[in-house]
Amino acid sequence: QHAIMPSVALGLASSALIARLTRASLLQVIREDYIRTARAKGLAERLIIVRHALRNSMIPVVTVLGPLFAALVTGTFVTETIFGIPGLGRYFVTSITNRDHPVIMGTILIYAIFLVIANLVVDITYAFLDPRIRYT
């Protein structure tokens, strides 16, 4: 019950960005020739959207999801401070004011690892979404 407001504060802007980008990308893909060809073949509209259009429109969305996830994890400083949640962000801010250098370096290292893992997941997801992309 106490996590509702912080969750909304963290997720509202991100979900709006993802929804807007997904819509714009899907509208762009729907106008492509292969979608018209699939409709002319008589495929169901739901199948066309899910299998052909949505899969290709997710590439720009996945591109944004990696840095967005890292920004969401590292952007908890303000949310934890406002809502009084004891977490890594608040600990990081406290360590800065106390000039606790090992904690500062460790926290930055953890956030950098989050960023690297998020970008790695994005790169791996590219191979699933677009069969032309292969990693050797």
Secondary structure as GFF3:
##gff-version 3
##sequence-region A 1 136
A	DSSP	alpha_helix	4	30	.	.	.	ID=ss1
A	DSSP	alpha_helix	33	40	.	.	.	ID=ss2
A	DSSP	alpha_helix	45	47	.	.	.	ID=ss3
A	DSSP	pi_helix	48	53	.	.	.	ID=ss4
A	DSSP	alpha_helix	54	74	.	.	.	ID=ss5
A	DSSP	alpha_helix	76	83	.	.	.	ID=ss6
A	DSSP	alpha_helix	88	97	.	.	.	ID=ss7
A	DSSP	alpha_helix	101	129	.	.	.	ID=ss8
###
